[in-house]
């Protein structure tokens, strides 16, 4: 589903020693359909950059990135919206629109891709129900707790029925109970066969994880090997 081959991302034009910086260096990894994979590492390790490159929000300086067989580095501007329709994106902060209701926030990805308002309303309510927030549909985002806002962001991310969910620190600044609810929601989509890649520095989340890819200073230091026997590899076929 996702493959990086010797991918580097360089900011600046002259390299580290002369004022540039490498966000990623020669990263190679593969993620199968239906896997739940965690990205770990300290702040600045390159986790966010890696996720953004999958969504074509950042482009590689060298190497190739493939998503479901499509070379992201060669994807033109007209193709990016079609790529992102297959992705559920959660980045920090949640970036909910405060001038409209929770329901309207979740409907938005459907409306911009041409869904009718009636269909968008139905699917948005179903997505909110999946994360336990159907009763919050008419509320304003600012009336919600931080954990509820994160769950709204999950609903917005999955309302398009994505093949892949990319989540960047989805439990940041949440208490343990609220963080557990957010992670339970994400794991539920994985159990339904959605490929999930979650960046986190929360060691309690990583305990018992089947696969963790650790980054340090832009390099993969462990976990890049293809995992075996996820039990979900055929779930999307």
C-alpha positions as CSV (number, residue, x, y, z in Angstrom):
1,X,0.0,0.0,0.0
2,X,2.8,2.4,0.9
3,X,6.5,2.2,-0.1
4,X,9.4,4.5,0.5
5,X,12.6,3.8,-1.4
6,X,15.7,5.8,-0.4
7,X,13.6,8.9,0.3
8,X,15.3,12.0,1.5
9,X,13.9,15.5,2.2
10,X,16.2,18.4,2.3
11,X,15.2,21.9,3.3
12,X,17.6,24.7,2.1
13,X,19.9,24.3,-0.9
14,X,23.4,23.7,0.5
15,X,23.2,20.9,3.1
16,X,23.4,20.7,6.8
17,X,26.9,22.2,7.3
18,X,26.0,25.3,5.3
19,X,22.6,26.2,6.7
20,X,20.3,23.6,5.1
21,X,18.6,20.8,7.0
22,X,17.6,17.2,6.3
23,X,14.2,16.2,7.5
24,X,14.5,12.7,6.2
25,X,17.6,10.8,5.0
26,X,17.5,7.7,2.8
27,X,14.3,6.3,4.3
28,X,13.1,2.9,3.0
29,X,10.0,1.1,4.3
30,X,7.0,-0.8,3.2
31,X,3.5,-0.9,4.7
32,X,1.0,-3.5,3.6
33,X,-2.7,-3.1,3.0
34,X,-4.6,-3.3,6.3
35,X,-1.6,-2.8,8.6
36,X,-1.6,-0.7,11.7
37,X,1.8,0.9,12.0
38,X,3.1,3.4,14.5
39,X,5.8,6.0,13.9
40,X,7.8,6.8,17.0
41,X,10.7,9.1,17.8
42,X,11.5,12.4,19.5
43,X,10.3,15.7,18.3
44,X,12.1,16.7,15.1
45,X,12.7,13.1,14.1
46,X,10.8,13.4,10.8
47,X,7.5,11.8,11.7
48,X,5.3,14.7,10.5
49,X,7.4,15.1,7.3
50,X,7.0,11.4,6.4
51,X,3.2,11.6,6.8
52,X,2.9,14.8,4.8
53,X,4.9,13.2,2.0
54,X,2.4,10.4,1.7
55,X,-0.3,13.0,1.2
56,X,1.9,15.0,-1.3
57,X,1.9,17.9,1.1
58,X,5.7,17.7,0.9
59,X,7.7,16.3,-2.1
60,X,10.9,14.2,-1.8
61,X,14.2,15.7,-2.6
62,X,15.3,12.3,-3.8
63,X,14.0,8.7,-3.8
64,X,10.5,7.5,-4.6
65,X,7.2,7.2,-2.7
66,X,4.5,4.8,-3.9
67,X,0.9,4.8,-2.6
68,X,-1.2,1.9,-3.9
69,X,1.2,1.7,-6.9
70,X,1.1,5.4,-7.7
71,X,4.4,7.3,-7.8
72,X,3.7,10.3,-5.6
73,X,6.8,12.2,-6.7
74,X,5.5,12.3,-10.2
75,X,1.9,13.2,-9.3
76,X,0.8,16.5,-10.9
77,X,-1.3,19.1,-9.2
78,X,-4.5,17.9,-10.8
79,X,-4.0,14.4,-9.4
80,X,-3.4,15.4,-5.8
81,X,-7.2,15.8,-4.9
82,X,-7.8,12.3,-6.2
83,X,-5.0,10.9,-4.1
84,X,-6.3,12.7,-1.0
85,X,-9.8,11.3,-1.5
86,X,-8.2,7.9,-0.6
87,X,-6.7,9.3,2.6
88,X,-8.0,10.3,6.0
89,X,-5.8,13.0,7.3
90,X,-5.3,14.1,11.0
91,X,-2.7,16.7,11.6
92,X,-2.0,18.9,14.6
93,X,-3.9,21.0,15.5
94,X,-7.4,19.6,14.6
95,X,-8.1,22.7,12.5
96,X,-11.9,22.6,12.9
97,X,-13.7,25.5,11.4
98,X,-15.2,27.5,14.3
99,X,-17.7,29.4,12.2
100,X,-19.8,26.3,11.5
101,X,-21.2,23.3,13.5
102,X,-19.5,20.0,14.2
103,X,-21.8,18.4,11.6
104,X,-20.9,21.0,9.0
105,X,-17.2,20.4,9.6
106,X,-17.5,16.7,9.0
107,X,-19.7,17.2,5.9
108,X,-17.2,19.5,4.3
109,X,-14.9,16.8,2.7
110,X,-17.9,15.3,1.0
111,X,-19.4,18.5,-0.3
112,X,-16.1,19.6,-1.9
113,X,-15.9,16.3,-3.8
114,X,-19.5,16.8,-5.2
115,X,-21.7,14.8,-2.8
116,X,-25.2,16.0,-2.4
117,X,-26.1,17.8,0.8
118,X,-28.5,15.0,1.8
119,X,-25.9,12.3,1.3
120,X,-23.2,14.3,3.0
121,X,-25.5,14.9,6.0
122,X,-26.3,11.2,6.3
123,X,-22.7,10.0,6.0
124,X,-21.4,12.7,8.4
125,X,-23.9,11.7,11.1
126,X,-22.8,8.1,10.6
127,X,-19.2,9.1,11.0
128,X,-19.9,11.0,14.2
129,X,-21.8,8.0,15.5
130,X,-18.7,5.9,14.9
131,X,-16.7,8.1,17.3
132,X,-19.5,8.4,19.8
133,X,-20.4,12.1,19.1
134,X,-23.6,11.9,17.2
135,X,-25.3,14.1,19.9
136,X,-22.7,16.8,19.3
137,X,-23.6,17.3,15.6
138,X,-25.3,20.8,16.1
139,X,-22.6,22.0,18.6
140,X,-19.9,24.6,17.8
141,X,-16.3,23.1,17.9
142,X,-15.3,25.6,20.6
143,X,-18.0,24.1,22.9
144,X,-16.2,20.7,22.8
145,X,-13.4,19.4,25.0
146,X,-10.0,18.8,23.4
147,X,-10.7,15.1,23.2
148,X,-14.0,15.6,21.6
149,X,-12.5,17.9,19.0
150,X,-9.9,15.2,18.2
151,X,-12.8,12.7,17.7
152,X,-14.5,15.1,15.4
153,X,-11.3,15.3,13.4
154,X,-11.3,11.5,13.2
155,X,-14.9,11.6,11.9
156,X,-13.9,14.1,9.3
157,X,-10.9,12.0,8.3
158,X,-13.0,8.8,7.8
159,X,-16.2,10.3,6.3
160,X,-14.9,9.7,2.8
161,X,-14.3,6.0,3.6
162,X,-10.5,6.3,3.0
163,X,-8.2,3.4,2.3
164,X,-5.5,4.9,4.5
165,X,-5.6,7.0,7.7
166,X,-2.6,9.2,8.5
167,X,-2.7,10.5,12.1
168,X,0.0,12.9,13.5
169,X,0.1,12.8,17.3
170,X,-3.7,12.3,17.6
171,X,-3.5,12.1,21.4
172,X,-1.2,15.1,22.0
173,X,-2.2,17.1,25.1
174,X,-5.1,14.8,26.1
175,X,-5.6,13.1,29.4
176,X,-5.1,9.3,29.5
177,X,-8.8,8.4,29.4
178,X,-9.6,10.7,26.5
179,X,-6.5,9.5,24.7
180,X,-7.7,5.9,25.0
181,X,-11.0,6.8,23.5
182,X,-9.3,8.5,20.5
183,X,-7.0,5.5,20.0
184,X,-10.0,3.0,20.3
185,X,-11.7,4.9,17.5
186,X,-8.6,4.7,15.3
187,X,-8.1,1.0,16.1
188,X,-11.7,0.3,15.1
189,X,-11.1,1.5,11.6
190,X,-8.0,-0.6,11.4
191,X,-10.0,-3.6,12.4
192,X,-12.4,-2.9,9.5
193,X,-9.4,-3.2,7.1
194,X,-8.2,0.4,6.8
195,X,-4.5,0.9,6.6
196,X,-3.4,3.2,9.5
197,X,-0.1,5.0,10.1
198,X,0.0,6.8,13.4
199,X,2.8,9.1,14.6
200,X,3.1,9.3,18.3
201,X,5.7,9.8,21.1
202,X,3.4,8.3,23.7
203,X,5.2,5.2,24.9
204,X,2.0,3.8,26.6
205,X,0.4,3.7,23.1
206,X,3.4,1.8,21.7
207,X,3.3,-0.9,24.4
208,X,2.0,-4.1,22.8
209,X,2.0,-2.6,19.3
210,X,2.6,-5.2,16.5
211,X,4.8,-2.9,14.5
212,X,6.6,0.3,15.3
213,X,8.9,2.2,12.9
214,X,11.3,4.4,14.9
215,X,12.9,7.5,13.5
216,X,15.8,9.5,14.8
217,X,17.2,12.6,13.1
218,X,15.4,11.8,9.9
219,X,16.6,8.2,9.6
220,X,14.8,4.9,10.3
221,X,16.6,3.1,13.1
222,X,14.2,0.1,13.5
223,X,11.0,-1.4,12.3
224,X,11.2,-0.7,8.6
225,X,11.0,-4.4,7.6
226,X,7.8,-5.6,6.1
227,X,5.7,-7.2,8.8
228,X,4.4,-10.7,8.3
229,X,0.9,-12.1,8.8
230,X,-1.2,-9.0,9.8
231,X,-4.3,-11.0,9.2
232,X,-5.8,-8.0,7.4
233,X,-3.7,-7.9,4.2
234,X,-6.6,-9.2,2.1
235,X,-9.3,-7.2,3.8
236,X,-9.4,-4.4,1.2
237,X,-9.1,-6.7,-1.8
